[in-house]
Amino acid sequence: MADLDAVEARIWALLAPYRDELEDATIYGMPSLRWPGSGSHDYFAAVKRSAHKVSLYAIAVDTWPEALEGSSEELRSRRTGKATFSFPSLDEELASELELFLRRLYQPYREHHASRTRS
């Protein structure tokens, strides 16, 4: 069985670069990161651990599904819901791919919110 502490820590480490612009929040009791001042359902990412996996909720992928383009079948297979990606384990190769996906997803999320902030 994978070390879920390590999986969760790795996911949070992949989200760390976005903390400069995002604020800590919660959604349904899950820790999340969202654009400052945005609504609770307009978060960038939330993380929830269960007994057998760590789930990354990336609701923005529903708005910008093109962020998944170029992702491997392995990463796509971790998508277990509309915006949920489940990780019972997370090796370096998959973590690198998740990092690239988050980078692609953050671009339109940031542009959307930054433009609203300037208005």
VENTAQUI-V84959 format. One record per pair of residues at least 4 apart in sequence whose C-alpha atoms are under 6 Angstrom apart, sorted by the first residue. I is the first residue (numbers start at 1). J is the second residue. D is the distance in whole Angstrom. If there is no record, write none. Layout:
i = (I	I)
j = (J	J)
d = (D	D)
This chain:
i = (2	4	6	7	14	22	22	22	22	23	23	23	24	24	25	25	25	26	26	26	30	31	32	32	33	33	33	34	34	44	45	45	46	46	47	47	48	48	49	52	53	53	54	54	55	55	56	56	57	57	58	59	61	67	67	73	78	78	79	79	80	80	102	106	108	110	111)
j = (89	8	10	90	99	33	34	35	36	33	34	36	32	33	31	32	33	30	31	32	48	46	45	46	43	44	45	43	44	58	57	58	56	57	55	56	54	55	54	88	87	88	86	87	85	86	84	85	83	84	83	83	65	104	105	77	85	86	84	85	84	85	106	110	112	114	115)
d = (5	6	6	6	6	6	5	5	6	5	5	6	6	5	6	5	6	5	5	5	6	6	6	4	6	6	6	4	5	6	5	5	6	5	6	5	6	5	4	6	5	4	6	5	6	4	6	5	6	5	5	5	5	5	5	6	5	5	6	4	6	6	6	6	6	6	6)
